[in-house]
Amino acid sequence: MTEQEFLRRIRVLSEHLVDDYYDGNEIDGDVKAIELLCHNFIEMKEMKEKDIEGNKI
């Protein structure tokens, strides 16, 4: 997932979160989806950095 894809996905998820909030719907699922997306993006970025460092050695 590129940073561009991450930003697109986070924008869509945040729009859903806001819509659900103002519609009076439960937002726990929306929040969990955003947390998971951010967690996965951070892990992926760390793995890429380790791969880059590993290739330098």
Protein Blocks (a to p, Z undefined) as FASTA:
>chain_A
ZZklmmmmmmmmmmmmmmmmmnopafklmmmmmmmmmmmmmmmmmmmmmmmmmmmZZ
